[in-house]
């Protein structure tokens, strides 16, 4: 949970770690579970891009006239998925690369030393909207 202590913009009151669902890199289902989680991120991202397209945004030049509000919020979430900023929509987050994806270099490192890597399902919770605020005052 050290990651969340160092991250200033995401705060939770309680974490739930699924110990039974956690798997070392040597587990026979590690790669399949990791691939499924990354695919879930891709599915979420695809849905967000579809939502953005439904607002009329089709080309990058359309961003020059993107209205503030719902369309810009969708774009904001899309960019977080692409730039690696963790968010509440993240289904998989790679702490090694600070990414929602897996680099070839990290994939090779996992293959070389599988017991040094883990998939750990974590859920974060907040009791009230105030406690869930992105930036604490």
Buried (B, 14 or more C-beta within 10 A) or exposed (E): EEEEEEEEEBBBEEEEEEEEEBBEBEBEEBBEBBEEBBEBBBEBBEEBBEBBEEBEBEEEEBEEEBEEEEBBEBBEBBEBBEEBBBBEBBBBBBEEEEBBBBEEEBEEBBEEEBEEBBBEBBEBEEEEEEEBEEEEE
